[in-house]
């Protein structure tokens, strides 16, 4: 008996050592030997830069829907950009193309044609604030400053990225002259309305251009994400979820409300379908998709027990899924999400309706497709009386590598500007213009270089959208160093650069 006990104990001990080995030897934190940029040596924002940003926010470049935009404001914004940044265009190696009447593409030609160009993307249209105005602290297009914050639609999404990139480019060109590597700055005018007229047209204009990487808006630096996690996380998204909207509908004979037949009521039929969809979530892909890299990198910032568990998803998957799925935000990383967004039926209180419809919006996990998601829905609903119509579909992007020059430079720059953060590969759960550039490179990343608290996330598309003046200053410094680091990271220098990370 003692011999059996000894063997079992030895097996468990070896198993435990395996778990520890995976957590502390294989799953190492990011190692970097970099020069942290002290606050005294960062570029300090001045009144001219601040006023330019505020002026841009006051131009109401609102997108209400596809081809339903404030086109007058878009023209005013383009004129404003051309006027305020005319010194950039004056450079003989800089060209500005206006794409499809409203989108902008800057080409800063590099001096070394052997180096692959890269592209930074942003958009200058914004979502409406209609219906929210009374709840805002200030008018959403006033760009008012209060306690160090600028309040306006577009401060986070996404005029701050565009203006910060242009300010950073101006500084870079003044200090360093012509870059070695060609830079594209792509600014869409309809991202909030699909991007089909803007970013898609820019991608078509670029044709077969081969890019080193693309950086677009996306996930950001968030503090207090998990209990026991002290370090703010800089989420650099290497994947983007897909998008599927489906209209489900049913037709019946209707009738008088005094003689209802519950089995033929379109409202009951669609209600049953919605209920079944609520009870049968799409399957979890925890451990098989891009969320695996995210969790294992987070693990290096946690205590012993949590690090052991998250570094060994292969064995602890059921427990991890059970615990983390209780948080809807985290759960959305593991699976395709389902949201019923519109429900319509009936026209009079004493008439049984003959028609009912509901809309479902899915954000599709990287390991599924629009077709697979729809087939799952139909299997769950399991009612031949219900018909469907696909309203919109955008397939998820493939996961970009995190050992590329692009990811390494973005990560490196984040550590320089934001000391104390921990960079992790994230997943973008919303759509961005970057999905239109997938034919130009495999290395596409989404990152907004700004610190936010969890409670600030609701300001996106919401009430009191704002950015701190310091946050905008950090963005300018980030993009400046990104230009500089990317220009220096090539060939043998990049091998050394990667090894430092």
C-alpha positions as CSV (number, residue, x, y, z in Angstrom):
1,X,0.0,0.0,0.0
2,X,2.8,2.4,0.9
3,X,4.5,1.7,-2.4
4,X,1.3,2.5,-4.3
5,X,0.8,5.7,-2.3
6,X,4.4,6.7,-3.0
7,X,3.9,6.1,-6.8
8,X,0.7,8.1,-6.8
9,X,2.3,10.9,-4.8
10,X,5.3,11.0,-7.2
11,X,3.0,11.2,-10.2
12,X,1.1,14.1,-8.7
13,X,4.3,15.8,-7.7
14,X,5.6,15.5,-11.3
15,X,2.3,16.8,-12.6
16,X,2.5,19.8,-10.2
17,X,6.1,20.4,-11.4
18,X,4.9,20.4,-15.0
19,X,2.2,23.0,-14.1
20,X,4.8,25.2,-12.4
21,X,7.3,24.8,-15.3
22,X,4.7,25.9,-17.8
23,X,3.7,28.9,-15.6
24,X,7.2,30.1,-14.7
25,X,9.6,28.9,-17.4
26,X,7.6,28.6,-20.6
27,X,5.2,31.5,-19.8
28,X,7.6,34.3,-19.1
29,X,6.6,37.9,-18.8
30,X,7.7,40.3,-21.5
31,X,11.4,41.1,-21.0
32,X,12.5,44.5,-22.2
33,X,15.5,46.7,-21.8
34,X,14.2,50.0,-23.0
35,X,14.7,53.7,-22.2
36,X,11.7,55.0,-20.4
37,X,10.8,58.5,-21.6
38,X,10.8,60.7,-18.5
39,X,8.0,63.3,-18.3
40,X,10.5,66.1,-18.5
41,X,11.8,64.9,-21.9
42,X,8.3,64.2,-23.4
43,X,6.9,66.7,-25.9
44,X,4.7,69.1,-23.9
45,X,1.4,70.1,-25.4
46,X,0.9,73.9,-26.1
47,X,-2.1,76.1,-26.6
48,X,-1.9,75.9,-30.4
49,X,-2.0,72.1,-30.4
50,X,-4.9,72.1,-27.9
51,X,-6.9,74.6,-29.8
52,X,-6.5,72.7,-33.1
53,X,-7.8,69.6,-31.4
54,X,-10.7,71.5,-29.9
55,X,-11.6,73.1,-33.3
56,X,-11.7,69.7,-34.9
57,X,-14.1,68.4,-32.2
58,X,-16.5,71.3,-32.9
59,X,-17.0,70.2,-36.5
60,X,-20.0,67.9,-36.4
61,X,-18.9,65.1,-38.7
62,X,-21.8,62.9,-37.7
63,X,-22.6,59.6,-39.4
64,X,-26.3,58.5,-39.0
65,X,-26.0,55.5,-41.3
66,X,-24.6,54.4,-44.6
67,X,-24.6,57.4,-47.0
68,X,-26.5,59.3,-44.4
69,X,-23.9,61.7,-43.0
70,X,-23.3,65.4,-42.5
71,X,-21.4,65.9,-45.7
72,X,-21.2,69.6,-45.3
73,X,-19.3,69.1,-42.0
74,X,-17.1,66.5,-43.7
75,X,-16.0,69.1,-46.3
76,X,-15.4,71.6,-43.5
77,X,-13.3,69.2,-41.7
78,X,-11.2,68.3,-44.7
79,X,-10.6,72.0,-45.4
80,X,-9.7,72.5,-41.7
81,X,-7.1,69.7,-41.9
82,X,-5.6,70.9,-45.1
83,X,-5.3,74.5,-43.7
84,X,-3.9,73.5,-40.3
85,X,-1.4,71.0,-41.5
86,X,-0.3,72.6,-44.8
87,X,3.3,72.6,-43.7
88,X,3.3,68.8,-43.8
89,X,1.9,68.8,-47.4
90,X,4.6,71.3,-48.3
91,X,7.3,68.7,-47.9
92,X,8.4,67.4,-51.3
93,X,8.2,63.8,-50.2
94,X,4.6,64.1,-48.8
95,X,1.5,63.6,-50.9
96,X,-2.2,63.9,-49.9
97,X,-4.9,62.1,-51.9
98,X,-8.6,62.7,-51.2
99,X,-10.3,59.3,-51.7
100,X,-13.9,59.0,-52.8
101,X,-14.5,62.7,-52.1
102,X,-14.1,62.6,-48.3
103,X,-11.5,60.2,-47.0
104,X,-7.8,61.2,-46.7
105,X,-4.6,59.3,-47.5
106,X,-1.2,60.8,-46.7
107,X,1.8,59.2,-48.2
108,X,5.1,60.1,-46.6
109,X,7.7,58.6,-49.0
110,X,10.7,57.0,-47.3
111,X,14.2,57.4,-48.4
112,X,14.9,53.6,-48.5
113,X,12.6,51.8,-50.9
114,X,13.8,48.4,-49.7
115,X,11.9,48.8,-46.5
116,X,8.2,47.9,-46.4
117,X,5.9,50.8,-45.7
118,X,3.4,50.8,-42.8
119,X,0.0,52.4,-42.3
120,X,-1.6,54.1,-39.4
121,X,-5.4,54.4,-39.6
122,X,-8.1,56.5,-37.9
123,X,-11.5,58.0,-38.8
124,X,-12.9,61.4,-38.3
125,X,-16.7,60.7,-38.4
126,X,-18.5,60.4,-35.1
127,X,-21.7,58.9,-33.8
128,X,-24.7,61.1,-33.1
129,X,-25.3,62.6,-29.6
130,X,-29.0,63.1,-30.4
131,X,-31.2,62.2,-27.5
132,X,-28.3,62.4,-25.1
133,X,-27.7,66.1,-25.0
134,X,-29.6,66.8,-21.8
135,X,-27.5,64.2,-20.0
136,X,-24.2,65.6,-21.0
137,X,-22.2,67.9,-18.7
138,X,-21.5,70.2,-21.6
139,X,-22.8,70.4,-25.2
140,X,-21.3,67.4,-27.0
141,X,-19.8,69.5,-29.7
142,X,-18.5,72.4,-27.5
143,X,-15.1,70.8,-26.7
144,X,-15.4,72.3,-23.2
145,X,-12.6,71.8,-20.7
146,X,-13.3,71.0,-17.1
147,X,-10.8,69.8,-14.5
148,X,-8.3,68.8,-17.1
149,X,-10.7,66.9,-19.4
150,X,-12.0,67.9,-22.8
151,X,-15.6,66.9,-23.3
152,X,-16.8,66.2,-26.8
153,X,-18.0,63.6,-29.2
154,X,-14.9,62.2,-30.9
155,X,-12.4,62.7,-28.1
156,X,-12.1,59.0,-27.7
157,X,-13.6,57.7,-31.0
158,X,-11.6,58.7,-33.0
159,X,-10.5,62.3,-33.8
160,X,-7.9,62.1,-31.0
161,X,-6.0,59.4,-32.9
162,X,-6.1,61.3,-36.2
163,X,-5.1,64.7,-34.8
164,X,-2.4,63.1,-32.5
165,X,-0.9,61.3,-35.5
166,X,-0.7,64.5,-37.5
167,X,0.8,66.5,-34.6
168,X,3.3,63.7,-34.0
169,X,4.2,63.6,-37.7
170,X,4.8,67.3,-37.8
171,X,7.2,67.0,-34.8
172,X,8.9,63.9,-36.4
173,X,9.5,65.6,-39.7
174,X,10.8,68.7,-38.1
175,X,13.3,66.8,-35.9
176,X,14.3,64.0,-38.2
177,X,13.4,65.0,-41.7
178,X,12.4,62.4,-44.3
179,X,11.8,59.0,-42.8
180,X,13.7,55.9,-44.1
181,X,10.5,53.8,-44.2
182,X,7.4,55.0,-46.2
183,X,4.4,55.9,-43.9
184,X,0.7,55.9,-44.9
185,X,-1.8,57.8,-42.8
186,X,-5.3,56.6,-43.8
187,X,-8.3,58.6,-42.5
188,X,-11.8,57.2,-43.2
189,X,-14.9,59.4,-43.2
190,X,-17.6,56.7,-42.6
191,X,-16.2,54.2,-40.1
192,X,-19.3,54.7,-37.9
193,X,-21.5,53.8,-40.9
194,X,-19.6,50.7,-42.1
195,X,-16.4,52.1,-43.7
196,X,-17.4,50.8,-47.2
197,X,-17.0,54.3,-48.8
198,X,-13.9,55.3,-46.8
199,X,-11.4,52.7,-45.7
200,X,-12.5,50.2,-48.3
201,X,-11.9,52.8,-51.0
202,X,-8.5,53.6,-49.5
203,X,-7.6,49.9,-49.6
204,X,-8.7,49.7,-53.2
205,X,-6.6,52.8,-54.0
206,X,-3.5,51.2,-52.5
207,X,-4.0,48.1,-54.7
208,X,-1.3,45.5,-54.2
209,X,0.8,47.5,-51.9
210,X,2.6,45.2,-49.4
211,X,2.6,46.7,-45.9
212,X,4.8,45.8,-42.9
213,X,1.9,46.4,-40.5
214,X,-1.2,48.4,-39.9
215,X,-2.2,50.1,-36.6
216,X,-5.7,51.3,-36.2
217,X,-7.9,52.4,-33.3
218,X,-8.9,49.7,-30.9
219,X,-8.4,48.5,-27.4
220,X,-6.6,50.6,-24.9
221,X,-4.8,50.7,-21.5
222,X,-7.3,49.7,-18.8
223,X,-6.8,49.7,-15.1
224,X,-8.3,47.4,-12.4
225,X,-9.4,44.7,-14.9
226,X,-9.2,41.7,-12.6
227,X,-9.1,41.2,-8.9
228,X,-5.5,40.8,-7.8
229,X,-4.1,42.4,-11.0
230,X,-2.4,45.6,-10.0
231,X,-0.6,46.5,-13.3
232,X,-2.7,48.3,-15.9
233,X,-3.1,46.3,-19.1
234,X,-2.2,47.7,-22.5
235,X,-4.4,45.6,-24.8
236,X,-2.9,45.5,-28.3
237,X,-5.5,43.6,-30.3
238,X,-4.2,41.1,-32.8
239,X,-7.6,39.9,-33.8
240,X,-11.0,41.4,-34.6
241,X,-14.4,39.7,-34.1
242,X,-16.8,39.4,-37.0
243,X,-20.2,40.9,-37.3
244,X,-23.5,39.3,-38.3
245,X,-27.0,40.9,-38.2
246,X,-29.9,38.6,-39.0
247,X,-33.6,39.5,-39.2
248,X,-35.9,36.6,-38.2
249,X,-39.6,36.9,-39.0
250,X,-42.8,34.9,-39.1
251,X,-46.1,35.4,-41.0
252,X,-49.5,34.0,-39.7
253,X,-53.2,34.7,-40.4
254,X,-53.8,37.1,-37.5
255,X,-57.4,37.7,-36.2
256,X,-59.5,39.2,-33.5
257,X,-58.0,39.4,-30.0
258,X,-61.1,37.8,-28.5
259,X,-60.2,34.5,-30.1
260,X,-56.5,34.0,-29.8
261,X,-54.6,30.9,-30.8
262,X,-51.4,30.9,-28.8
263,X,-49.9,28.3,-31.2
264,X,-50.4,30.7,-34.2
265,X,-49.5,34.0,-32.5
266,X,-46.4,35.4,-34.2
267,X,-45.4,37.2,-31.0
268,X,-45.4,33.9,-29.0
269,X,-43.5,32.2,-31.9
270,X,-40.7,34.7,-31.9
271,X,-40.7,34.9,-28.1
272,X,-40.1,31.2,-27.9
273,X,-37.3,31.5,-30.4
274,X,-35.7,34.4,-28.5
275,X,-36.0,32.4,-25.3
276,X,-34.3,29.4,-26.9
277,X,-31.5,31.6,-28.1
278,X,-31.0,33.0,-24.6
279,X,-30.7,29.6,-23.1
280,X,-28.3,28.2,-25.7
281,X,-25.3,30.5,-26.0
282,X,-22.8,29.9,-28.8
283,X,-20.1,27.5,-27.7
284,X,-17.0,28.6,-25.9
285,X,-13.6,28.4,-27.7
286,X,-11.6,29.2,-24.6
287,X,-8.1,27.7,-25.1
288,X,-8.3,27.5,-28.8
289,X,-8.5,31.1,-30.1
290,X,-6.6,34.4,-29.6
291,X,-7.9,34.7,-26.1
292,X,-5.4,32.0,-25.1
293,X,-2.4,34.4,-25.6
294,X,-4.3,37.1,-23.8
295,X,-4.9,35.0,-20.7
296,X,-1.5,33.5,-20.5
297,X,0.2,36.9,-20.8
298,X,-2.1,38.3,-18.1
299,X,-1.1,35.3,-15.9
300,X,2.4,36.6,-15.6
301,X,1.1,39.6,-13.6
302,X,-0.9,37.5,-11.1
303,X,-0.1,35.6,-7.9
304,X,1.1,32.1,-7.7
305,X,-2.2,30.2,-7.8
306,X,-3.8,32.4,-10.5
307,X,-0.7,32.2,-12.6
308,X,-0.6,28.4,-12.4
309,X,-4.2,28.1,-13.4
310,X,-4.2,30.6,-16.3
311,X,-0.9,29.3,-17.6
312,X,-2.4,25.8,-17.9
313,X,-5.7,26.4,-19.7
314,X,-5.3,22.9,-21.2
315,X,-6.1,21.3,-17.9
316,X,-8.1,24.0,-16.0
317,X,-10.3,25.0,-18.9
318,X,-13.7,24.1,-17.4
319,X,-12.9,25.9,-14.1
320,X,-11.6,29.0,-15.9
321,X,-14.6,29.1,-18.2
322,X,-17.1,28.7,-15.3
323,X,-15.5,31.5,-13.3
324,X,-14.8,34.0,-16.1
325,X,-18.0,33.5,-18.0
326,X,-19.9,35.2,-15.1
327,X,-18.4,38.4,-16.4
328,X,-20.2,39.3,-19.6
329,X,-17.3,41.4,-20.9
330,X,-14.7,38.6,-20.4
331,X,-17.2,35.9,-21.6
332,X,-17.5,37.8,-24.9
333,X,-13.9,37.0,-25.6
334,X,-14.4,33.3,-25.6
335,X,-17.5,32.9,-27.8
336,X,-19.7,34.5,-30.4
337,X,-22.1,36.8,-28.6
338,X,-25.9,37.1,-29.3
339,X,-27.8,40.3,-28.8
340,X,-31.5,40.8,-29.7
341,X,-31.6,44.4,-30.7
342,X,-35.0,45.0,-32.3
343,X,-38.4,43.4,-31.8
344,X,-41.5,44.5,-33.8
345,X,-45.1,43.3,-34.0
346,X,-48.7,44.5,-33.7
347,X,-50.5,47.7,-34.6
348,X,-53.6,47.8,-32.4
349,X,-54.5,46.5,-29.0
350,X,-57.5,44.4,-30.1
351,X,-56.0,42.9,-33.3
352,X,-53.9,39.7,-33.3
353,X,-50.9,40.6,-35.5
354,X,-50.1,38.5,-38.5
355,X,-46.4,39.4,-38.6
356,X,-43.6,39.6,-36.1
357,X,-39.8,40.1,-36.5
358,X,-36.7,40.4,-34.4
359,X,-33.1,41.4,-35.2
360,X,-30.1,39.5,-33.8
361,X,-26.6,41.0,-33.8
362,X,-23.7,38.6,-33.4
363,X,-20.1,39.5,-32.8
364,X,-18.4,36.4,-34.2
365,X,-15.5,34.6,-32.6
366,X,-12.3,34.2,-34.7
367,X,-12.9,30.4,-35.0
368,X,-16.4,30.7,-36.5
369,X,-17.9,32.1,-39.7
370,X,-21.1,33.9,-40.5
371,X,-22.5,30.7,-42.1
372,X,-21.7,28.6,-39.0
373,X,-23.2,31.1,-36.7
374,X,-26.4,31.3,-38.7
375,X,-26.7,27.5,-38.9
376,X,-26.3,27.3,-35.1
377,X,-29.1,29.9,-34.7
378,X,-31.4,27.9,-36.9
379,X,-30.7,24.7,-35.1
380,X,-31.4,26.3,-31.8
381,X,-34.6,28.0,-33.0
382,X,-35.8,24.8,-34.7
383,X,-39.0,26.2,-36.0
384,X,-39.7,26.1,-39.8
385,X,-42.3,28.8,-39.5
386,X,-39.5,31.3,-38.8
387,X,-37.8,32.8,-41.8
388,X,-34.6,34.8,-41.9
389,X,-32.8,37.5,-43.9
390,X,-29.1,38.3,-43.5
391,X,-28.8,42.1,-43.1
392,X,-25.1,42.4,-42.8
393,X,-22.1,40.1,-42.5
394,X,-18.4,40.8,-41.9
395,X,-16.2,37.7,-41.3
396,X,-13.8,37.8,-38.3
397,X,-10.2,38.6,-39.2
398,X,-7.5,36.0,-38.8
399,X,-5.2,36.5,-35.8
400,X,-2.0,38.5,-36.5
401,X,1.3,37.2,-35.1
402,X,2.7,38.8,-31.9
403,X,6.3,38.3,-32.9
404,X,6.2,40.6,-35.9
405,X,8.1,44.0,-36.2
406,X,4.7,45.8,-36.0
407,X,3.6,44.2,-32.7
408,X,7.0,44.5,-31.2
409,X,7.3,48.2,-32.0
410,X,3.9,49.0,-30.7
411,X,4.6,47.1,-27.5
412,X,8.0,48.7,-27.1
413,X,6.6,52.2,-27.6
414,X,3.8,51.5,-25.1
415,X,6.3,50.6,-22.4
416,X,8.3,53.8,-23.1
417,X,5.3,56.1,-22.8
418,X,3.4,54.3,-20.1
419,X,5.7,53.0,-17.4
420,X,4.2,50.2,-15.2
421,X,1.8,48.8,-17.8
422,X,1.8,45.2,-19.0
423,X,1.2,44.8,-22.7
424,X,-1.0,41.9,-23.7
425,X,-2.4,40.7,-27.1
426,X,-6.1,41.6,-27.0
427,X,-9.2,41.0,-29.1
428,X,-11.2,43.8,-30.6
429,X,-14.9,43.0,-30.1
430,X,-16.1,45.9,-32.3
431,X,-15.5,46.5,-36.0
432,X,-12.7,48.9,-37.2
433,X,-11.6,50.1,-40.6
434,X,-8.6,47.8,-40.3
435,X,-10.5,44.9,-41.6
436,X,-10.4,46.4,-45.1
437,X,-6.6,46.2,-45.1
438,X,-6.3,42.4,-44.6
439,X,-5.2,42.0,-48.3
440,X,-2.2,44.3,-47.7
441,X,-0.6,42.6,-44.7
442,X,-1.0,39.8,-42.2
443,X,0.2,42.1,-39.4
444,X,-2.8,44.2,-38.3
445,X,-3.1,45.6,-34.8
446,X,-5.7,47.8,-33.0
447,X,-4.6,49.9,-30.1
448,X,-5.6,53.3,-28.7
449,X,-2.6,54.7,-26.6
450,X,-4.6,56.1,-23.7
451,X,-5.2,55.1,-20.1
452,X,-8.8,54.5,-19.0
453,X,-10.6,53.1,-16.0
454,X,-13.2,50.5,-16.4
455,X,-16.0,53.0,-15.7
456,X,-14.7,55.2,-18.5
457,X,-15.5,52.5,-21.2
458,X,-19.2,53.4,-21.1
459,X,-18.3,56.9,-22.5
460,X,-17.6,55.4,-25.9
461,X,-20.7,56.3,-28.0
462,X,-22.2,57.4,-24.7
463,X,-22.7,60.4,-22.5
464,X,-19.8,62.7,-21.5
465,X,-17.2,61.2,-23.9
466,X,-14.0,62.9,-22.8
467,X,-10.2,62.7,-22.9
468,X,-7.7,64.3,-20.5
469,X,-5.3,66.9,-21.8
470,X,-2.5,64.7,-20.5
471,X,-4.0,61.7,-22.2
472,X,-4.0,63.6,-25.5
473,X,-0.4,64.7,-24.9
474,X,0.6,61.0,-24.2
475,X,-1.0,60.0,-27.6
476,X,1.1,62.6,-29.5
477,X,4.2,61.3,-27.7
478,X,3.3,57.7,-28.4
479,X,2.8,58.3,-32.2
480,X,6.0,60.3,-32.4
481,X,8.1,57.5,-30.8
482,X,6.2,55.0,-33.0
483,X,7.4,56.9,-36.1
484,X,10.9,57.0,-34.6
485,X,11.1,53.4,-33.4
486,X,9.7,52.0,-36.6
487,X,12.2,53.9,-38.7
488,X,15.0,52.5,-36.6
489,X,13.8,48.9,-36.3
490,X,14.9,47.1,-39.4
491,X,17.3,44.3,-40.4
492,X,19.9,43.4,-37.7
493,X,18.6,46.3,-35.5
494,X,15.2,44.7,-35.4
495,X,16.6,41.3,-34.3
496,X,18.2,43.1,-31.3
497,X,15.1,45.1,-30.8
498,X,12.9,41.9,-30.6
499,X,15.4,40.2,-28.3
500,X,15.1,43.1,-25.9
501,X,11.4,42.3,-25.7
